[in-house]
Amino acid sequence: MRIIGLDPSISSTGWGIIDVNGNRLSYVADGFIATSAKVPLTQRLQTIHNELQRVIELYKPDEASIEITFLNTNPETSLKLSMARGVVFLMPALYNIPLFEYEPNKIKKALTGVGKADKAQVETMVKILLPGCQPKNNDSSDALAIAITHCNLRNSYSDKAV
């Protein structure tokens, strides 16, 4: 089984792909989709769409997982994040790939045993669980963590696709 983890953001959407064979995980690929604040929002959303389309068509994941996001204190930032999240949410659906959501503290706890772990702790565990993996940035590391979490929790969430 191949799983894609997705970490949506308007500025840098992370993605990470892992293969699962029984209880064995292996790293496939990771990356991020950077967009410039200097271009119109619609163009930024189109970039996210086009790049995720390329990733999905190239790696052909069987299932997708995404982090549940919470609202920011700035309403404009929350709205832009929601738009990016909508595009990221749509992409697996266009390919009939089931999508599963996980809360940030559940992801941290699944990887580190601590629900309030910091990014460095999460990235360290990603590297331990996926030998040879060197995530491109924090967003792709988070996406790999989301994919690993889905692998570990997927049986308990198998009937809860979004």
C-alpha positions, 0 to 999 in steps of 0.5 A: 500500500502507498500512502501520501501525507499532506500538510496544506499551507498557502505558502508551502504545502508539504507532501510525503509518500511512504510504502507500507508492507505489513508493519514495514514502512519505506520512504518513497519521496517527499517535497513541498509546493512553494507559492509566492505571496507576490502572485494572485491568490488564484494563481497560488491555488492553481500552483498547489492543484497542478503540483499535487496533480503531478505528484499523485499521477507520478506516485499513484497513492492508494490512500491519503492523510491530512492534518486537521487544521485549526483557525488562526487568530488572523481571519485573513490567514485562516481564510487563505489556509482554508482555500489551500486546504480545499484544493488539497482536500479535492485532489485525492477525491479527483483520483478516488483516493480515500482521505483521512484526517488526524489532529496535530497532537495525535500525529505528534503522539503517534510518532514521539509518544508525546502530544505536544512534541516540537517539530524537531522531535517529530522530524527526528522520529520520521528519520528513524522510522524511514531510514535514509529519509532526509525531508526537504523542509519542515512541511514535507517532514510533517507530511511524512509524519502524517503518512506514518500516523495514518499507517499506524492508525488506519485500521482504527479509522478505516471506516472514517474516510473524510 
